[in-house]
Amino acid sequence: MQIRFLPALILAAPALALAQVVPLPKDGRMERMGENAYFNGIPVQIERVTAPIPQEAMVEHYREAVGNPSRVVEHGPDRIVSHLDEHGMITVRVVAKGPLASEAFVMKSTPPTGNSPDPTFGLTLPAGSRLLTSMQSTDHGVLARTLVFANDNASKAIEEMLVQQFAQRGLQRAIGPVKPGAPKAARVLYFEGKQRDAFATITDNGSERVTVINLTDGQLR
């Protein structure tokens, strides 16, 4: 499951109550996505909602549904609605599926279990790295994990670090399929092992490099 949320909009809530119930839009349909999901160490529930309404109507629905204070930002063609209070966090990514159809990915915090996973999934990040996003969930028996970090290291040094650490975990550099949505200037790396694989992109943002790692199946231990 690859669901992208803006890491800058998600903060650790001071206290987490039961996952809040967010009303569906008119004629909306909901399906639960994944199990044992965590975002930046916080357990979450993720729902996919589809409705025969335009994107902006879906945005307005969730802006009211999540309550105040809420924030709406543009992220490419998508819209992100976020809400944070003492009860927890809600983030909604709204995607246009046509003039009169849209879908939303609703992420809601749930009570901590005390068993939050290692946010770096056992990888040792380069010194000075900032952890931007750590997310994992299990979907149809497949463990999917995403890690995003930034630092001022050279792209080649980050690439060598990934090759070494993945090799220690049984994942070898390979020629993989083209990664959809990867920036043209990014270094794209593919690794594979027994019943698991990893994609990594390293993008130069000027003063720093941003690395995105997507892992599927298997445990990095």
C-alpha positions as semicolon CSV with decimal commas, in nm:
position;residue;x (nm);y (nm);z (nm)
1;M;0,000;0,000;0,000
2;Q;0,155;0,327;-0,108
3;I;-0,033;0,621;0,035
4;R;0,140;0,957;0,043
5;F;0,070;1,220;0,307
6;L;0,250;1,547;0,370
7;P;0,487;1,487;0,664
8;A;0,497;1,859;0,747
9;L;0,127;1,852;0,830
10;I;0,142;1,568;1,080
11;L;0,253;1,636;1,435
12;A;0,258;1,413;1,739
13;A;-0,062;1,465;1,933
14;P;-0,022;1,525;2,308
15;A;-0,292;1,273;2,392
16;L;-0,466;1,022;2,167
17;A;-0,824;0,914;2,219
18;L;-1,010;0,649;2,020
19;A;-0,992;0,705;1,644
20;Q;-1,245;0,973;1,565
21;V;-1,542;0,893;1,345
22;V;-1,537;1,111;1,033
23;P;-1,872;1,125;0,848
24;L;-1,881;1,010;0,487
25;P;-1,979;1,248;0,207
26;K;-2,315;1,192;0,040
27;D;-2,321;0,861;-0,151
28;G;-1,967;0,795;-0,029
29;R;-1,826;0,444;0,007
30;M;-1,552;0,352;0,250
31;E;-1,304;0,066;0,276
32;R;-1,045;0,011;0,546
33;M;-0,688;-0,009;0,419
34;G;-0,415;-0,207;0,587
35;E;-0,368;-0,333;0,941
36;N;-0,122;-0,246;1,217
37;A;-0,052;0,090;1,054
38;Y;0,188;0,344;1,207
39;F;0,277;0,696;1,099
40;N;0,583;0,853;1,263
41;G;0,544;0,607;1,548
42;I;0,175;0,685;1,602
43;P;-0,076;0,403;1,540
44;V;-0,331;0,508;1,278
45;Q;-0,633;0,386;1,086
46;I;-0,645;0,447;0,712
47;E;-0,965;0,454;0,508
48;R;-1,024;0,499;0,136
49;V;-1,343;0,688;0,052
50;T;-1,491;0,730;-0,295
51;A;-1,783;0,958;-0,386
52;P;-1,949;1,086;-0,706
53;I;-1,868;1,450;-0,627
54;P;-1,604;1,695;-0,752
55;Q;-1,273;1,724;-0,571
56;E;-1,351;2,068;-0,425
57;A;-1,683;1,941;-0,287
58;M;-1,498;1,653;-0,122
59;V;-1,247;1,898;0,024
60;E;-1,524;2,117;0,168
61;H;-1,695;1,811;0,315
62;Y;-1,385;1,703;0,502
63;R;-1,295;2,055;0,604
64;E;-1,622;2,066;0,795
65;A;-1,616;1,700;0,902
66;V;-1,276;1,707;1,074
67;G;-1,368;2,015;1,276
68;N;-1,175;2,326;1,370
69;P;-0,895;2,409;1,350
70;S;-0,843;2,264;1,002
71;R;-0,592;2,344;0,731
72;V;-0,614;2,290;0,355
73;V;-0,309;2,299;0,129
74;E;-0,241;2,209;-0,232
75;H;0,005;1,930;-0,306
76;G;0,036;1,904;-0,682
77;P;-0,311;1,821;-0,815
78;D;-0,423;1,686;-0,476
79;R;-0,558;1,865;-0,170
80;I;-0,459;1,790;0,188
81;V;-0,699;1,858;0,476
82;S;-0,542;1,830;0,822
83;H;-0,667;1,864;1,178
84;L;-0,484;1,831;1,510
85;D;-0,617;1,878;1,862
86;E;-0,595;1,717;2,206
87;H;-0,792;1,416;2,080
88;G;-0,546;1,326;1,804
89;M;-0,484;1,392;1,438
90;I;-0,674;1,351;1,113
91;T;-0,523;1,397;0,769
92;V;-0,719;1,360;0,445
93;R;-0,565;1,347;0,100
94;V;-0,829;1,425;-0,167
95;V;-0,762;1,310;-0,523
96;A;-0,969;1,409;-0,827
97;K;-1,083;1,106;-1,030
98;G;-1,271;1,307;-1,291
99;P;-1,498;1,613;-1,312
100;L;-1,764;1,450;-1,094
101;A;-1,573;1,190;-0,895
102;S;-1,305;1,194;-0,627
103;E;-1,145;0,976;-0,363
104;A;-1,004;1,052;-0,022
105;F;-0,748;0,873;0,193
106;V;-0,838;0,941;0,555
107;M;-0,574;0,879;0,821
108;K;-0,675;0,897;1,189
109;S;-0,467;0,845;1,502
110;T;-0,559;0,565;1,742
111;P;-0,449;0,489;2,101
112;P;-0,080;0,389;2,135
113;T;-0,021;0,020;2,200
114;G;0,325;0,048;2,352
115;N;0,467;-0,161;2,068
116;S;0,549;0,109;1,815
117;P;0,803;-0,008;1,554
118;D;1,150;0,133;1,512
119;P;1,084;0,443;1,295
120;T;1,395;0,375;1,083
121;F;1,310;0,002;1,043
122;G;1,655;-0,094;1,166
123;L;1,845;0,118;0,916
124;T;2,123;0,344;1,043
125;L;2,072;0,686;0,889
126;P;2,373;0,906;0,805
127;A;2,481;1,153;1,074
128;G;2,284;1,476;1,066
129;S;1,979;1,320;0,899
130;R;1,630;1,455;0,966
131;L;1,359;1,191;0,974
132;L;1,063;1,332;0,778
133;T;0,826;1,040;0,744
134;S;0,805;0,685;0,874
135;M;0,503;0,478;0,782
136;Q;0,417;0,109;0,780
137;S;0,113;-0,113;0,744
138;T;0,018;-0,470;0,661
139;D;-0,214;-0,524;0,365
140;H;-0,322;-0,870;0,247
141;G;-0,032;-1,026;0,431
142;V;0,229;-0,790;0,282
143;L;0,423;-0,553;0,506
144;A;0,470;-0,216;0,334
145;R;0,698;0,051;0,480
146;T;0,801;0,399;0,371
147;L;1,090;0,600;0,512
148;V;1,175;0,959;0,414
149;F;1,481;1,143;0,547
150;A;1,692;1,444;0,450
151;N;2,056;1,538;0,503
152;D;2,339;1,730;0,338
153;N;2,539;1,423;0,238
154;A;2,637;1,370;-0,124
155;S;2,396;1,152;-0,325
156;K;2,674;0,904;-0,399
157;A;2,749;0,863;-0,027
158;I;2,381;0,796;0,049
159;E;2,366;0,546;-0,234
160;E;2,671;0,358;-0,102
161;M;2,520;0,354;0,249
162;L;2,197;0,201;0,117
163;V;2,377;-0,060;-0,092
164;Q;2,582;-0,168;0,211
165;Q;2,298;-0,179;0,462
166;F;2,056;-0,356;0,231
167;A;2,325;-0,612;0,142
168;Q;2,361;-0,688;0,514
169;R;1,990;-0,769;0,516
170;G;1,989;-0,992;0,210
171;L;1,876;-0,730;-0,044
172;Q;2,098;-0,693;-0,350
173;R;2,113;-0,411;-0,606
174;A;1,911;-0,504;-0,914
175;I;1,761;-0,356;-1,229
176;G;1,402;-0,285;-1,142
177;P;1,094;-0,150;-1,318
178;V;1,059;0,225;-1,374
179;K;0,933;0,389;-1,056
180;P;0,621;0,595;-1,134
181;G;0,630;0,952;-1,010
182;A;1,004;0,960;-0,942
183;P;1,160;1,302;-1,013
184;K;1,356;1,304;-1,340
185;A;1,673;1,420;-1,165
186;A;1,650;1,162;-0,884
187;R;1,878;0,865;-0,840
188;V;1,651;0,560;-0,847
189;L;1,775;0,242;-0,681
190;Y;1,611;-0,099;-0,674
191;F;1,696;-0,388;-0,443
192;E;1,553;-0,736;-0,421
193;G;1,580;-1,035;-0,195
194;K;1,382;-1,344;-0,106
195;Q;1,013;-1,242;-0,119
196;R;1,093;-0,876;-0,058
197;D;1,219;-0,572;-0,240
198;A;1,300;-0,206;-0,192
199;F;1,284;0,109;-0,403
200;A;1,485;0,418;-0,311
201;T;1,498;0,762;-0,470
202;I;1,757;1,026;-0,380
203;T;1,661;1,377;-0,491
204;D;1,890;1,680;-0,478
205;N;1,695;1,974;-0,332
206;G;1,982;2,219;-0,343
207;S;2,119;2,244;0,010
208;E;2,013;1,890;0,102
209;R;1,925;1,551;-0,039
210;V;1,587;1,388;0,028
211;T;1,578;1,009;0,026
212;V;1,255;0,808;-0,005
213;I;1,266;0,435;0,063
214;N;0,973;0,200;-0,004
215;L;1,005;-0,154;0,133
216;T;0,763;-0,440;0,080
217;D;0,739;-0,770;0,265
218;G;0,994;-0,917;0,503
219;Q;1,144;-0,767;0,818
220;L;1,465;-0,561;0,806
221;R;1,644;-0,712;1,103
